[in-house]
Structure formats: C-alpha cells, structure tokens
Amino acid sequence: MDLRIFTEPQQGASYDDLLRVAKATEDAGYDAFFRSDHYLKMGSASGLPGPTDAWITLAGLARETSRVRLGTLVTAATFRHPSVLAISVAQVDQMSGGRVELGLGSGWYDDEHTAYGLDLPPIKERFDRYAEQLAIVTGLWETPEGETFSFDGEHYKLVDSPGLPKPAQRPRPPVIIGGGGKKRTPALAARYADEFNLPFVGPDFAAEQFGRVEAAAREIGRDPKEIIRSAALVVAVGRNDAEVAKRAGVIGREVAELRENGLAGTPAEVAEKIGQWREKTGITRLYLQLLDLSDVDQIELIASEVAPQLD
C-alpha cells in the first residue's frame, strides 16, 4: 500500500509551510506529496496568507526534495489552457528528475471561479473541454521529438505544435483521473488514466465505481490492471483517544464522524480500516488528507506506527 500525504493549502498555507510538510513527508518515507489546486478557501478557514499556485509550488518542491513524488489532486481544466499546462508540468517533471504526476479534473468550485474571474461553463461543455484537454496534454507529451502535434476540437485547435518541452518521464508523467460520474468519467479514465482516484467516499461506492472503470477499460481492449486504484481520506491519528480527539478538534471535525468517513483512531484502528478498504475495493494507494499543516508529528506517527502494519 503506497501512502501519500495530501494537503489543502487554499485553507491557509504559505510556500514555506508546504515545504516543511513535503520534507517531512520525504524524510518519513512516504511515496508522495500532493496538494490541491484551488484559489479560494472553503468553509470557515481564514485562507491566510492567500492561495499558492499549485504548479509554482511543485516547481519549488521539485528542487528542494530528492525522492518523493509530487502532484495535484486535482488541477482544474478550467484554470489553464491545455498547451500551457502541458508545458508547465513537463518543465516541473524535468526539474524534479521525473517525479511528477498530473491529477486533472473538469473543475467544479463555483465561488473561486467567480472570485478570480475564471469561466466555469455548464457541466456538459465543461466535460467536453475536459476531454479535449486530456487529449491535448497527453498528445503533446507523447509526440516524438522532431514530429508535430495537431488537434482540431470544438473548443481547442492546435496546428503543427512541436510538443515541446518533453517531460523527463517517457512517454509521459502518470495521469490521475477521479470522480463519481457513471459514464463519461469511467470512459475517460479507461482511455487516459494511469490511476483512478476516489476522494472522500465510502468503500461500497468506491468498489462500484472502480468496477465501472474496469468495464470501460475492457470495452476498449485495455487491461484494467494498468490503472492503479486509489482513494483519499482525511486523517486524525493519535496514540490514544485523547490525542485523536485533539487532532479532530483542531480541524473542526467530530471524532465519530471521522471514524465513519475518514481515518480516525489509534494506529491499530486505522491500519485495520485501511485493510478493510483494501479488501473491499482493491486499492493499492491511499492519499492521507492532512488538514493541519503544522502537525508534522502526525506524519511521523503514521509512518512509524501505521505503515508497518500494512505490509
């Protein structure tokens, strides 16, 4: 089971905060450090000192870490032109020595689009654009050097692009797709995804959705085993009940609710629940949503007392 740390810096974090967590993630032996890609806080958090751009953050971390993989859950297709996104991610992949992964979604958070003047089309157009973005980003990366890439879509048109720069990973960095849509999402995952992620859902729904992705892959002749199954869950792990309650309180959540919907409890309890998830869904990768970015101790606790129980 790959364990990855997943952060939500739009809730309030500077680059230095993220660097500290990323280095702690690497030092503790985790597989990856990921962050959300949002420009506006959610809920009652202050959001101070303000948003940090996901790919600028990851570019910095690419030079200040050496082993841990880096990526987004998930970049919104509404934020950047696909050609610009392909260039940015390829450059960060080069800067990291080939450690980048791109989580790409259609975009959904209305308020951040309104706040920063970003277009958020109706859902059908949004998904149409998203499908074209996946084709363009992967197409630019996979075009051999010396050849050109063209795309004639409804929303994007590229003519004789050199498809440069190339990422360090060949033919391209891994692409992560996720979400609960029953038709188009599994179809896009079957075609483009190296990993399918389900954030903050229950294992029963996850098993059903993974089944849809598997069926969609088989339909186009792809081996479903090529697509990694993963989930994301919020964490509040403590050495005893008092420590669990303290960590839940810091992030404004109830322990009972976190036990039901996330990963809350002692290391033994959390390891048991992860085992149940693995048995029900077949996941081999788990993103641990760390909402208190000052809590480096929890990163170390999970690595030292939960991870060894998952072997």
Order of alpha helices (4+ residues) and beta strands (2+ residues): beta-alpha-beta-alpha-beta-beta-alpha-beta-alpha-alpha-beta-beta-beta-alpha-beta-alpha-beta-alpha-alpha-beta-alpha-beta-alpha
